[in-house]
Amino acid sequence: MSGGAYLLFRRFGCLWALPAKHVTAIFSGPKPEIHLSHATVPADEIVGVCAELQRVNPARTLGAFWPYPCQGLGVFAKEPMVVLLPDALPPLLCKGEP
């Protein structure tokens, strides 16, 4: 399953993806941030935009470890990621440093 353009970013040592069409602003610098219409997501690094990310639906097994709805799982440069749903962001990703 493909899904269009995605903004890739690192947070907590992991790679994440957000549908680029939902991103309203990106602030780079020492504390990068991704702004959506309803949330701000701090990032450790903005990796860039992937024009066409191949993703698959998450298996039931993922639910045992990842309790939030998501668009699926993707791989970029041999690195796995969770493809987030903009309307169901995990609260931890929307907070500053723990």
C-alpha positions in Angstrom: 0.0 0.0 0.0 1.4 3.4 -0.8 0.4 6.7 0.7 1.8 9.8 -0.8 4.4 12.2 0.7 5.4 11.9 4.3 7.5 14.0 6.6 10.1 11.8 8.3 11.6 12.8 11.7 13.5 11.3 14.6 12.3 11.3 18.1 13.4 9.2 21.1 15.9 7.4 18.9 13.2 6.2 16.5 12.1 7.2 12.9 8.5 8.4 12.5 6.4 9.5 9.6 3.6 12.0 9.3 1.5 12.6 6.2 3.1 15.8 4.7 -0.3 17.3 3.7 -1.2 17.7 7.5 2.0 19.6 8.3 1.4 23.4 8.6 4.9 24.5 9.6 8.4 23.1 10.3 10.8 24.9 12.6 14.4 23.7 12.4 17.3 24.7 14.7 18.5 23.2 18.0 14.9 22.2 19.0 13.1 21.3 15.8 9.3 21.3 15.8 6.6 20.1 13.5 3.3 22.0 13.6 0.0 20.5 12.6 -3.3 22.3 12.8 -4.0 20.9 16.3 -0.7 19.8 17.7 3.0 20.6 17.9 5.4 17.6 17.7 9.0 18.2 19.0 11.6 16.4 17.0 15.2 15.4 17.6 15.9 15.7 13.8 13.9 16.5 10.7 15.0 13.8 8.2 13.1 15.2 5.2 10.1 14.4 3.0 9.7 11.0 1.3 7.7 11.6 -1.9 6.2 8.0 -1.9 6.5 5.9 1.2 5.6 2.2 0.8 3.7 1.2 3.9 1.9 -1.9 5.2 -0.9 -2.3 7.6 0.3 -3.0 11.1 -0.1 -6.6 12.2 -2.1 -7.5 15.3 1.2 -8.2 17.0 2.0 -4.5 16.9 -1.0 -3.8 19.0 0.6 -5.6 21.9 3.4 -3.0 21.9 1.8 0.1 20.2 -1.7 0.9 21.6 -2.3 3.9 19.3 -4.0 3.8 15.9 -1.6 4.4 13.0 -1.6 4.3 9.2 0.8 1.4 9.2 4.5 0.6 9.2 7.0 1.8 6.7 10.7 1.4 5.8 13.1 4.1 4.7 16.7 3.4 4.0 16.3 0.0 5.7 15.0 1.6 8.9 11.5 0.8 10.1 9.0 3.4 11.3 5.5 3.9 12.5 3.4 6.0 10.1 1.4 8.1 12.4 -2.2 9.3 12.1 -2.3 13.1 12.5 -5.6 12.9 14.5 -4.3 10.1 16.8 -0.9 11.2 17.9 0.6 9.5 20.9 0.6 12.1 23.7 4.3 11.4 24.5 5.3 12.6 21.0 3.4 15.9 21.5 5.3 16.7 24.7 8.7 18.2 25.3 11.5 16.3 26.8 10.4 13.8 29.5 
